[in-house]
């Protein structure tokens, strides 16, 4: 998905439903701007704007949603 959004916008709906493992991967993309595809060892660069939405109040779900990812998305 990230490669398809190159130069544009990546919309993540229901980001509050992400598993902890996927949250870590998304945080890496947001902080470092890099990611690895599943079938490759090569690191790729992510150049896109990320917009995220959820129906949950993430402030109330500190145990299920990473604080650092929350603040990175809120910035």
The first five atom37 places (N, CA, C, CB, O) and aatype in JSON, in Angstrom:
{
  "aatype": [20, 20, 20, 20, 20, 20, 20, 20, 20, 20, 20, 20, 20, 20, 20, 20, 20, 20, 20, 20, 20, 20, 20, 20, 20, 20, 20, 20, 20, 20, 20, 20, 20, 20, 20, 20, 20, 20, 20, 20, 20, 20, 20, 20, 20, 20, 20, 20, 20, 20, 20, 20, 20, 20, 20, 20, 20, 20, 20, 20, 20, 20, 20, 20, 20, 20, 20, 20, 20, 20, 20, 20, 20, 20, 20],
  "atom_mask": [
    [1, 1, 1, 1, 1],
    [1, 1, 1, 1, 1],
    [1, 1, 1, 1, 1],
    [1, 1, 1, 1, 1],
    [1, 1, 1, 1, 1],
    [1, 1, 1, 1, 1],
    [1, 1, 1, 1, 1],
    [1, 1, 1, 1, 1],
    [1, 1, 1, 1, 1],
    [1, 1, 1, 1, 1],
    [1, 1, 1, 1, 1],
    [1, 1, 1, 1, 1],
    [1, 1, 1, 1, 1],
    [1, 1, 1, 1, 1],
    [1, 1, 1, 1, 1],
    [1, 1, 1, 1, 1],
    [1, 1, 1, 1, 1],
    [1, 1, 1, 1, 1],
    [1, 1, 1, 1, 1],
    [1, 1, 1, 1, 1],
    [1, 1, 1, 1, 1],
    [1, 1, 1, 1, 1],
    [1, 1, 1, 1, 1],
    [1, 1, 1, 1, 1],
    [1, 1, 1, 1, 1],
    [1, 1, 1, 1, 1],
    [1, 1, 1, 1, 1],
    [1, 1, 1, 1, 1],
    [1, 1, 1, 1, 1],
    [1, 1, 1, 1, 1],
    [1, 1, 1, 1, 1],
    [1, 1, 1, 1, 1],
    [1, 1, 1, 1, 1],
    [1, 1, 1, 1, 1],
    [1, 1, 1, 1, 1],
    [1, 1, 1, 1, 1],
    [1, 1, 1, 1, 1],
    [1, 1, 1, 1, 1],
    [1, 1, 1, 1, 1],
    [1, 1, 1, 1, 1],
    [1, 1, 1, 1, 1],
    [1, 1, 1, 1, 1],
    [1, 1, 1, 1, 1],
    [1, 1, 1, 1, 1],
    [1, 1, 1, 1, 1],
    [1, 1, 1, 1, 1],
    [1, 1, 1, 1, 1],
    [1, 1, 1, 1, 1],
    [1, 1, 1, 1, 1],
    [1, 1, 1, 1, 1],
    [1, 1, 1, 1, 1],
    [1, 1, 1, 1, 1],
    [1, 1, 1, 1, 1],
    [1, 1, 1, 1, 1],
    [1, 1, 1, 1, 1],
    [1, 1, 1, 1, 1],
    [1, 1, 1, 1, 1],
    [1, 1, 1, 1, 1],
    [1, 1, 1, 1, 1],
    [1, 1, 1, 1, 1],
    [1, 1, 1, 1, 1],
    [1, 1, 1, 1, 1],
    [1, 1, 1, 1, 1],
    [1, 1, 1, 1, 1],
    [1, 1, 1, 1, 1],
    [1, 1, 1, 1, 1],
    [1, 1, 1, 1, 1],
    [1, 1, 1, 1, 1],
    [1, 1, 1, 1, 1],
    [1, 1, 1, 1, 1],
    [1, 1, 1, 1, 1],
    [1, 1, 1, 1, 1],
    [1, 1, 1, 1, 1],
    [1, 1, 1, 1, 1],
    [1, 1, 1, 1, 1]
  ],
  "atom_positions": [
    [[0.8, -1.19, 0.0], [0.0, 0.0, 0.0], [0.85, 1.26, 0.0], [-0.92, -0.01, 1.18], [0.53, 2.23, -0.68]],
    [[1.92, 1.26, 0.75], [2.75, 2.46, 0.86], [3.36, 2.8, -0.49], [3.85, 2.26, 1.91], [3.42, 3.97, -0.86]],
    [[3.81, 1.8, -1.22], [4.41, 2.08, -2.52], [3.39, 2.64, -3.51], [5.04, 0.81, -3.09], [3.76, 3.42, -4.39]],
    [[2.15, 2.27, -3.39], [1.11, 2.78, -4.29], [0.75, 4.23, -3.98], [-0.14, 1.91, -4.2], [0.22, 4.93, -4.83]],
    [[1.03, 4.67, -2.75], [0.71, 6.04, -2.35], [1.87, 7.0, -2.6], [0.34, 6.07, -0.88], [1.8, 8.16, -2.21]],
    [[2.92, 6.53, -3.24], [4.12, 7.34, -3.47], [3.79, 8.71, -4.05], [5.08, 6.62, -4.39], [3.14, 8.82, -5.09]],
    [[4.24, 9.74, -3.35], [4.02, 11.1, -3.8], [2.63, 11.63, -3.51], [4.28, 11.19, -5.25], [2.31, 12.77, -3.85]],
    [[1.79, 10.82, -2.89], [0.41, 11.22, -2.62], [0.06, 11.03, -1.16], [-0.55, 10.43, -3.48], [0.87, 11.29, -0.27]],
    [[-1.16, 10.58, -0.93], [-1.67, 10.42, 0.43], [-2.07, 8.97, 0.68], [-2.86, 11.36, 0.68], [-2.74, 8.35, -0.15]],
    [[-1.66, 8.45, 1.82], [-2.06, 7.12, 2.26], [-3.09, 7.3, 3.36], [-0.83, 6.28, 2.76], [-2.78, 7.87, 4.41]],
    [[-4.32, 6.83, 3.14], [-5.39, 6.94, 4.13], [-5.52, 5.62, 4.86], [-6.73, 7.35, 3.48], [-5.76, 4.59, 4.23]],
    [[-5.37, 5.65, 6.17], [-5.51, 4.46, 7.0], [-6.79, 4.59, 7.81], [-4.28, 4.27, 7.94], [-6.87, 5.39, 8.73]],
    [[-7.78, 3.79, 7.46], [-9.06, 3.81, 8.16], [-9.0, 2.82, 9.32], [-10.23, 3.45, 7.2], [-8.41, 1.75, 9.2]],
    [[-9.6, 3.18, 10.42], [-9.64, 2.37, 11.64], [-8.24, 1.99, 12.13], [-10.46, 1.1, 11.39], [-7.96, 0.83, 12.4]],
    [[-7.38, 2.98, 12.23], [-6.01, 2.77, 12.7], [-6.01, 2.24, 14.14], [-5.21, 4.08, 12.62], [-5.03, 1.61, 14.55]],
    [[-7.05, 2.47, 14.89], [-7.16, 1.96, 16.25], [-7.27, 0.45, 16.33], [-8.34, 2.57, 16.93], [-7.12, -0.13, 17.4]],
    [[-7.55, -0.19, 15.21], [-7.69, -1.65, 15.17], [-6.37, -2.36, 14.84], [-8.74, -2.04, 14.14], [-6.34, -3.59, 14.8]],
    [[-5.29, -1.62, 14.6], [-4.02, -2.23, 14.21], [-3.46, -3.07, 15.35], [-3.01, -1.16, 13.81], [-3.55, -2.7, 16.52]],
    [[-2.87, -4.2, 14.99], [-2.22, -5.05, 15.98], [-0.95, -4.35, 16.47], [-1.9, -6.46, 15.39], [-0.42, -3.48, 15.78]],
    [[-0.46, -4.73, 17.63], [0.79, -4.13, 18.12], [1.96, -4.29, 17.14], [1.17, -4.74, 19.45], [2.78, -3.39, 17.02]],
    [[2.03, -5.4, 16.46], [3.1, -5.65, 15.49], [3.03, -4.66, 14.33], [3.03, -7.09, 14.96], [4.05, -4.13, 13.9]],
    [[1.84, -4.42, 13.82], [1.66, -3.49, 12.7], [1.88, -2.05, 13.17], [0.25, -3.66, 12.08], [2.36, -1.22, 12.41]],
    [[1.52, -1.76, 14.41], [1.77, -0.42, 14.96], [3.26, -0.1, 14.94], [1.21, -0.31, 16.38], [3.65, 1.02, 14.62]],
    [[4.09, -1.06, 15.3], [5.54, -0.86, 15.28], [6.02, -0.57, 13.86], [6.26, -2.11, 15.85], [6.85, 0.32, 13.66]],
    [[5.51, -1.31, 12.9], [5.91, -1.1, 11.51], [5.46, 0.25, 10.98], [5.35, -2.21, 10.63], [6.21, 0.92, 10.26]],
    [[4.26, 0.67, 11.33], [3.77, 1.97, 10.91], [4.59, 3.09, 11.56], [2.29, 2.13, 11.25], [4.89, 4.09, 10.91]],
    [[4.94, 2.93, 12.8], [5.76, 3.92, 13.49], [7.11, 4.08, 12.8], [5.95, 3.53, 14.95], [7.61, 5.19, 12.68]],
    [[7.69, 2.99, 12.37], [8.97, 3.05, 11.64], [8.83, 3.85, 10.35], [9.49, 1.63, 11.33], [9.7, 4.66, 10.01]],
    [[7.75, 3.62, 9.63], [7.52, 4.37, 8.4], [7.4, 5.86, 8.7], [6.24, 3.86, 7.68], [7.96, 6.69, 7.98]],
    [[6.67, 6.2, 9.75], [6.47, 7.6, 10.08], [7.73, 8.28, 10.59], [5.38, 7.73, 11.11], [7.98, 9.44, 10.28]],
    [[8.54, 7.57, 11.38], [9.75, 8.16, 11.96], [10.92, 8.16, 11.0], [10.13, 7.42, 13.2], [11.61, 9.18, 10.86]],
    [[11.15, 7.05, 10.33], [12.34, 6.91, 9.51], [12.07, 7.06, 8.01], [12.96, 5.58, 9.76], [12.99, 7.3, 7.23]],
    [[10.81, 6.92, 7.63], [10.47, 7.03, 6.21], [10.91, 5.83, 5.39], [11.08, 8.26, 5.64], [11.07, 5.93, 4.18]],
    [[11.1, 4.68, 6.06], [11.52, 3.48, 5.35], [10.64, 2.3, 5.72], [13.0, 3.16, 5.65], [9.98, 2.29, 6.76]],
    [[10.64, 1.29, 4.84], [9.89, 0.07, 5.09], [10.48, -1.06, 4.26], [8.38, 0.26, 4.76], [11.24, -0.82, 3.32]],
    [[10.14, -2.28, 4.61], [10.56, -3.46, 3.85], [9.31, -4.17, 3.36], [11.45, -4.41, 4.72], [8.36, -4.36, 4.12]],
    [[9.32, -4.55, 2.1], [8.22, -5.36, 1.58], [8.37, -6.77, 2.1], [8.19, -5.34, 0.03], [9.47, -7.2, 2.45]],
    [[7.28, -7.49, 2.15], [7.27, -8.83, 2.71], [8.21, -9.76, 1.96], [5.87, -9.4, 2.69], [8.9, -10.57, 2.59]],
    [[8.25, -9.67, 0.66], [9.04, -10.6, -0.15], [10.44, -10.11, -0.47], [8.31, -10.88, -1.42], [11.12, -10.72, -1.3]],
    [[10.9, -9.02, 0.15], [12.21, -8.47, -0.16], [12.99, -8.15, 1.11], [12.07, -7.21, -1.01], [12.42, -7.89, 2.16]],
    [[14.32, -8.18, 0.98], [15.19, -7.76, 2.07], [15.6, -6.3, 1.91], [16.43, -8.65, 2.13], [16.11, -5.69, 2.85]],
    [[15.38, -5.76, 0.74], [15.79, -4.39, 0.43], [14.89, -3.38, 1.14], [15.75, -4.15, -1.09], [13.67, -3.51, 1.16]],
    [[15.53, -2.37, 1.72], [14.78, -1.3, 2.39], [14.33, -0.28, 1.35], [15.65, -0.61, 3.48], [15.1, 0.12, 0.48]],
    [[13.08, 0.13, 1.45], [12.52, 1.11, 0.52], [12.19, 2.4, 1.26], [11.25, 0.55, -0.17], [12.01, 2.4, 2.47]],
    [[12.11, 3.48, 0.5], [11.78, 4.78, 1.08], [10.32, 5.09, 0.85], [12.67, 5.89, 0.48], [9.79, 4.89, -0.25]],
    [[9.67, 5.58, 1.9], [8.26, 5.94, 1.82], [8.16, 7.46, 1.68], [7.47, 5.44, 3.07], [8.62, 8.2, 2.55]],
    [[7.56, 7.91, 0.59], [7.37, 9.34, 0.38], [5.89, 9.58, 0.13], [8.23, 9.86, -0.82], [5.43, 9.62, -1.01]],
    [[5.16, 9.74, 1.22], [3.73, 10.0, 1.12], [3.24, 10.65, 2.41], [2.95, 8.7, 0.83], [3.88, 10.55, 3.46]],
    [[2.13, 11.29, 2.31], [1.47, 11.86, 3.49], [0.55, 10.78, 4.04], [0.65, 13.19, 3.14], [-0.07, 10.04, 3.28]],
    [[0.46, 10.7, 5.38], [-0.37, 9.68, 6.01], [-1.51, 10.38, 6.75], [0.46, 8.8, 6.99], [-1.29, 11.27, 7.57]],
    [[-2.73, 9.96, 6.45], [-3.92, 10.43, 7.13], [-4.56, 9.2, 7.77], [-4.93, 11.17, 6.14], [-4.77, 8.19, 7.1]],
    [[-4.85, 9.3, 9.06], [-5.4, 8.15, 9.78], [-6.72, 8.53, 10.45], [-4.4, 7.63, 10.82], [-6.9, 9.66, 10.89]],
    [[-7.62, 7.56, 10.52], [-8.92, 7.79, 11.15], [-9.3, 6.56, 11.98], [-10.01, 8.09, 10.09], [-8.86, 5.45, 11.7]],
    [[-10.1, 6.79, 12.99], [-10.64, 5.71, 13.8], [-11.88, 6.21, 14.53], [-9.57, 5.17, 14.79], [-12.03, 7.41, 14.76]],
    [[-12.74, 5.3, 14.9], [-13.92, 5.68, 15.67], [-13.65, 5.61, 17.17], [-15.1, 4.78, 15.3], [-14.47, 6.05, 17.97]],
    [[-12.51, 5.05, 17.55], [-12.15, 4.9, 18.95], [-11.52, 6.17, 19.52], [-11.19, 3.72, 19.12], [-10.97, 6.98, 18.78]],
    [[-11.6, 6.32, 20.82], [-10.88, 7.39, 21.52], [-9.54, 6.8, 21.94], [-11.7, 7.96, 22.77], [-9.45, 6.12, 22.97]],
    [[-8.53, 7.04, 21.15], [-7.23, 6.42, 21.41], [-6.6, 6.91, 22.71], [-6.29, 6.69, 20.25], [-5.77, 6.21, 23.29]],
    [[-6.98, 8.09, 23.17], [-6.45, 8.59, 24.45], [-6.84, 7.66, 25.6], [-6.97, 10.02, 24.73], [-6.12, 7.55, 26.59]],
    [[-7.98, 7.0, 25.46], [-8.49, 6.11, 26.51], [-7.96, 4.68, 26.38], [-10.0, 6.1, 26.48], [-8.21, 3.85, 27.26]],
    [[-7.25, 4.39, 25.31], [-6.79, 3.02, 25.06], [-5.28, 2.92, 25.11], [-7.3, 2.53, 23.69], [-4.65, 2.4, 24.19]],
    [[-4.7, 3.41, 26.16], [-3.24, 3.43, 26.31], [-2.64, 2.03, 26.33], [-2.86, 4.16, 27.57], [-1.48, 1.85, 25.94]],
    [[-3.39, 1.05, 26.79], [-2.85, -0.31, 26.84], [-2.89, -1.01, 25.49], [-3.63, -1.13, 27.86], [-2.13, -1.95, 25.27]],
    [[-3.74, -0.58, 24.57], [-3.88, -1.25, 23.27], [-3.22, -0.48, 22.13], [-5.33, -1.46, 22.96], [-2.96, -1.05, 21.07]],
    [[-2.96, 0.81, 22.33], [-2.39, 1.63, 21.25], [-1.15, 2.34, 21.76], [-3.44, 2.66, 20.72], [-1.17, 2.95, 22.83]],
    [[-0.07, 2.27, 21.01], [1.21, 2.83, 21.41], [1.13, 4.35, 21.57], [2.28, 2.47, 20.41], [0.61, 5.05, 20.7]],
    [[1.66, 4.84, 22.68], [1.7, 6.28, 22.91], [2.51, 7.01, 21.85], [2.26, 6.58, 24.28], [2.09, 8.05, 21.34]],
    [[3.7, 6.46, 21.52], [4.55, 7.14, 20.55], [3.91, 7.21, 19.17], [5.89, 6.44, 20.46], [4.08, 8.2, 18.47]],
    [[3.18, 6.19, 18.78], [2.47, 6.22, 17.5], [1.31, 7.22, 17.55], [1.95, 4.82, 17.13], [1.07, 7.95, 16.59]],
    [[0.61, 7.23, 18.67], [-0.49, 8.19, 18.83], [0.01, 9.63, 18.65], [-1.15, 8.03, 20.23], [-0.58, 10.41, 17.9]],
    [[1.09, 9.97, 19.33], [1.61, 11.34, 19.23], [2.19, 11.63, 17.85], [2.67, 11.57, 20.3], [2.13, 12.77, 17.39]],
    [[2.75, 10.64, 17.2], [3.29, 10.84, 15.86], [2.16, 11.1, 14.87], [4.13, 9.62, 15.41], [2.28, 11.96, 14.0]],
    [[1.06, 10.38, 15.0], [-0.1, 10.6, 14.13], [-0.8, 11.92, 14.43], [-1.09, 9.45, 14.26], [-1.35, 12.56, 13.53]],
    [[-0.79, 12.34, 15.69], [-1.46, 13.57, 16.09], [-0.68, 14.81, 15.67], [-1.68, 13.58, 17.59], [-1.25, 15.9, 15.61]],
    [[0.59, 14.67, 15.38], [1.43, 15.83, 15.01], [1.1, 16.38, 13.64], [2.89, 15.45, 15.07], [1.72, 17.34, 13.19]]
  ]
}
